[in-house]
Amino acid sequence: MPVVERSARRWLRSTVAVFLKDWRSELRTRYAISALGMFVVTTLSMIMFSLAGETPSLEVLAGMLWVVIFFAAMSGLSRTFVTEEERGTSMTLQLQAPPSAVYFGKLLFNLVLGAGLTLLTVVLYAVFITGFVVTSYGVFAAAIVLGSIGLSAASTIIAAIIARANTKGTLYPVLSFPILLPVLMTAIRATRMACEGTTWTDAGGEFQVLISYIVVVVTASYMLFEYIWKD
């Protein structure tokens, strides 16, 4: 077996092992799952009572959907690297797995968690918020998937940056907002277009921005993660 192939397989096993470790830990504690679920339900209940039967514009409804997703992500996705520091397992992880495997394992975990969060939010939002009607389902699905991936990708590297800070709780949303603002604004526009019945061709520019954002964030995170992780 070639050396490159053996190295690739070891890297893949390490990546999957990091993901499975985080997933089993989350299933035991259910910290992020419980926090995300309670936040989504509470926020949607407050929105329902605040609207009191009124029907805002499609742009407002699309914006509120992504505001709920954003703040729910802030309450759950930040735990990816913080738990390693709190438990004192970060040094062990540095010795057991290469930095790139740690990053992509954590990224995969956040992608799965973010996908579950987004799916839960969208389903509850569509059921309980009147006036939110999707016309172009393909455009809507693409906006939700790409927006969720961009949100999870950026949240992963931000969590690594603030993991060793003393003020993790306040620093994470403050640092996240300017970085996540482009993907949030683009996802809001794409979601509004889906509600208005916009075609794929007309929404193509928004998808190009989202895909470019994901590629740039993941590439930059991969290049910088080793310095963030070991320093």
Contacts in CASP RR format, 6 or more apart in sequence:
PFRMAT RR
TARGET T0000
AUTHOR 0000-0000-0000
METHOD contacts of the structure
MODEL  1
MPVVERSARRWLRSTVAVFLKDWRSELRTRYAISALGMFVVTTLSMIMFS
LAGETPSLEVLAGMLWVVIFFAAMSGLSRTFVTEEERGTSMTLQLQAPPS
AVYFGKLLFNLVLGAGLTLLTVVLYAVFITGFVVTSYGVFAAAIVLGSIG
LSAASTIIAAIIARANTKGTLYPVLSFPILLPVLMTAIRATRMACEGTTW
TDAGGEFQVLISYIVVVVTASYMLFEYIWKD
11 98 0 8 1.000
11 100 0 8 1.000
11 101 0 8 1.000
14 96 0 8 1.000
14 97 0 8 1.000
14 98 0 8 1.000
14 101 0 8 1.000
14 102 0 8 1.000
15 97 0 8 1.000
15 101 0 8 1.000
15 104 0 8 1.000
15 105 0 8 1.000
15 108 0 8 1.000
16 105 0 8 1.000
17 97 0 8 1.000
18 93 0 8 1.000
18 97 0 8 1.000
18 101 0 8 1.000
18 102 0 8 1.000
18 104 0 8 1.000
18 105 0 8 1.000
18 106 0 8 1.000
18 109 0 8 1.000
19 105 0 8 1.000
19 106 0 8 1.000
19 108 0 8 1.000
19 109 0 8 1.000
19 112 0 8 1.000
22 80 0 8 1.000
22 105 0 8 1.000
22 106 0 8 1.000
22 109 0 8 1.000
23 109 0 8 1.000
23 112 0 8 1.000
25 83 0 8 1.000
26 32 0 8 1.000
26 33 0 8 1.000
26 109 0 8 1.000
26 113 0 8 1.000
31 76 0 8 1.000
31 79 0 8 1.000
32 76 0 8 1.000
32 77 0 8 1.000
32 79 0 8 1.000
32 113 0 8 1.000
33 113 0 8 1.000
35 75 0 8 1.000
35 76 0 8 1.000
36 72 0 8 1.000
36 73 0 8 1.000
36 75 0 8 1.000
36 76 0 8 1.000
36 113 0 8 1.000
36 117 0 8 1.000
36 120 0 8 1.000
37 72 0 8 1.000
37 117 0 8 1.000
37 120 0 8 1.000
39 71 0 8 1.000
39 72 0 8 1.000
39 75 0 8 1.000
40 68 0 8 1.000
40 72 0 8 1.000
40 117 0 8 1.000
40 120 0 8 1.000
40 121 0 8 1.000
40 124 0 8 1.000
41 124 0 8 1.000
43 68 0 8 1.000
43 71 0 8 1.000
43 72 0 8 1.000
44 68 0 8 1.000
44 121 0 8 1.000
44 124 0 8 1.000
44 125 0 8 1.000
44 128 0 8 1.000
44 129 0 8 1.000
47 64 0 8 1.000
47 68 0 8 1.000
47 129 0 8 1.000
48 128 0 8 1.000
48 129 0 8 1.000
51 129 0 8 1.000
51 130 0 8 1.000
53 130 0 8 1.000
55 130 0 8 1.000
55 131 0 8 1.000
56 64 0 8 1.000
58 192 0 8 1.000
58 195 0 8 1.000
58 196 0 8 1.000
59 188 0 8 1.000
59 192 0 8 1.000
61 129 0 8 1.000
61 131 0 8 1.000
61 132 0 8 1.000
61 195 0 8 1.000
62 188 0 8 1.000
62 189 0 8 1.000
62 191 0 8 1.000
62 192 0 8 1.000
62 195 0 8 1.000
63 188 0 8 1.000
63 191 0 8 1.000
63 192 0 8 1.000
64 129 0 8 1.000
65 121 0 8 1.000
65 122 0 8 1.000
65 125 0 8 1.000
65 132 0 8 1.000
65 188 0 8 1.000
65 191 0 8 1.000
66 184 0 8 1.000
66 187 0 8 1.000
66 188 0 8 1.000
66 191 0 8 1.000
68 121 0 8 1.000
68 125 0 8 1.000
69 117 0 8 1.000
69 118 0 8 1.000
69 121 0 8 1.000
69 148 0 8 1.000
69 151 0 8 1.000
70 151 0 8 1.000
70 180 0 8 1.000
70 184 0 8 1.000
72 117 0 8 1.000
72 121 0 8 1.000
73 114 0 8 1.000
73 117 0 8 1.000
73 151 0 8 1.000
73 152 0 8 1.000
73 155 0 8 1.000
74 172 0 8 1.000
74 173 0 8 1.000
74 176 0 8 1.000
76 113 0 8 1.000
77 110 0 8 1.000
77 113 0 8 1.000
77 114 0 8 1.000
77 151 0 8 1.000
77 152 0 8 1.000
77 155 0 8 1.000
77 156 0 8 1.000
77 159 0 8 1.000
78 155 0 8 1.000
78 158 0 8 1.000
78 159 0 8 1.000
78 162 0 8 1.000
78 168 0 8 1.000
78 169 0 8 1.000
78 172 0 8 1.000
79 159 0 8 1.000
80 106 0 8 1.000
80 109 0 8 1.000
80 110 0 8 1.000
80 155 0 8 1.000
80 156 0 8 1.000
80 159 0 8 1.000
80 160 0 8 1.000
81 90 0 8 1.000
81 106 0 8 1.000
81 159 0 8 1.000
81 160 0 8 1.000
81 163 0 8 1.000
82 159 0 8 1.000
82 162 0 8 1.000
82 163 0 8 1.000
82 168 0 8 1.000
84 90 0 8 1.000
84 93 0 8 1.000
84 163 0 8 1.000
85 163 0 8 1.000
85 164 0 8 1.000
90 163 0 8 1.000
93 102 0 8 1.000
94 102 0 8 1.000
94 229 0 8 1.000
94 230 0 8 1.000
99 225 0 8 1.000
99 226 0 8 1.000
99 229 0 8 1.000
99 230 0 8 1.000
100 222 0 8 1.000
100 225 0 8 1.000
100 226 0 8 1.000
102 225 0 8 1.000
102 229 0 8 1.000
103 156 0 8 1.000
103 157 0 8 1.000
103 160 0 8 1.000
103 221 0 8 1.000
103 222 0 8 1.000
103 225 0 8 1.000
103 229 0 8 1.000
104 222 0 8 1.000
106 156 0 8 1.000
106 159 0 8 1.000
106 160 0 8 1.000
107 152 0 8 1.000
107 153 0 8 1.000
107 156 0 8 1.000
107 218 0 8 1.000
107 221 0 8 1.000
110 152 0 8 1.000
110 153 0 8 1.000
110 155 0 8 1.000
110 156 0 8 1.000
110 159 0 8 1.000
111 148 0 8 1.000
111 149 0 8 1.000
111 152 0 8 1.000
111 153 0 8 1.000
113 152 0 8 1.000
114 148 0 8 1.000
114 151 0 8 1.000
114 152 0 8 1.000
115 148 0 8 1.000
115 152 0 8 1.000
117 148 0 8 1.000
118 144 0 8 1.000
118 147 0 8 1.000
118 148 0 8 1.000
122 144 0 8 1.000
125 132 0 8 1.000
126 132 0 8 1.000
126 134 0 8 1.000
132 195 0 8 1.000
133 195 0 8 1.000
134 140 0 8 1.000
134 194 0 8 1.000
134 195 0 8 1.000
135 194 0 8 1.000
135 195 0 8 1.000
135 196 0 8 1.000
135 197 0 8 1.000
136 193 0 8 1.000
136 194 0 8 1.000
136 196 0 8 1.000
136 197 0 8 1.000
136 198 0 8 1.000
136 199 0 8 1.000
136 200 0 8 1.000
136 203 0 8 1.000
137 194 0 8 1.000
138 194 0 8 1.000
138 200 0 8 1.000
139 190 0 8 1.000
139 193 0 8 1.000
139 194 0 8 1.000
139 197 0 8 1.000
139 198 0 8 1.000
139 199 0 8 1.000
139 200 0 8 1.000
139 203 0 8 1.000
140 191 0 8 1.000
140 194 0 8 1.000
140 195 0 8 1.000
142 190 0 8 1.000
142 203 0 8 1.000
142 207 0 8 1.000
143 187 0 8 1.000
143 190 0 8 1.000
143 191 0 8 1.000
143 193 0 8 1.000
143 194 0 8 1.000
143 203 0 8 1.000
143 206 0 8 1.000
143 207 0 8 1.000
143 210 0 8 1.000
144 187 0 8 1.000
144 191 0 8 1.000
146 187 0 8 1.000
146 190 0 8 1.000
146 207 0 8 1.000
146 210 0 8 1.000
146 211 0 8 1.000
146 214 0 8 1.000
147 183 0 8 1.000
147 186 0 8 1.000
147 187 0 8 1.000
147 210 0 8 1.000
149 214 0 8 1.000
150 183 0 8 1.000
150 210 0 8 1.000
150 213 0 8 1.000
150 214 0 8 1.000
150 217 0 8 1.000
151 180 0 8 1.000
151 183 0 8 1.000
151 184 0 8 1.000
153 214 0 8 1.000
153 217 0 8 1.000
153 218 0 8 1.000
153 221 0 8 1.000
154 176 0 8 1.000
154 179 0 8 1.000
154 180 0 8 1.000
154 183 0 8 1.000
154 217 0 8 1.000
155 176 0 8 1.000
155 180 0 8 1.000
156 221 0 8 1.000
157 217 0 8 1.000
157 220 0 8 1.000
157 221 0 8 1.000
157 224 0 8 1.000
157 225 0 8 1.000
157 228 0 8 1.000
158 172 0 8 1.000
158 175 0 8 1.000
158 176 0 8 1.000
158 179 0 8 1.000
159 172 0 8 1.000
160 225 0 8 1.000
160 228 0 8 1.000
160 229 0 8 1.000
161 175 0 8 1.000
161 228 0 8 1.000
162 168 0 8 1.000
162 169 0 8 1.000
162 171 0 8 1.000
162 172 0 8 1.000
162 175 0 8 1.000
165 171 0 8 1.000
182 209 0 8 1.000
182 213 0 8 1.000
183 210 0 8 1.000
183 213 0 8 1.000
186 206 0 8 1.000
186 209 0 8 1.000
186 210 0 8 1.000
186 213 0 8 1.000
187 210 0 8 1.000
189 206 0 8 1.000
190 203 0 8 1.000
190 206 0 8 1.000
190 207 0 8 1.000
190 210 0 8 1.000
193 202 0 8 1.000
193 203 0 8 1.000
193 206 0 8 1.000
194 203 0 8 1.000
END
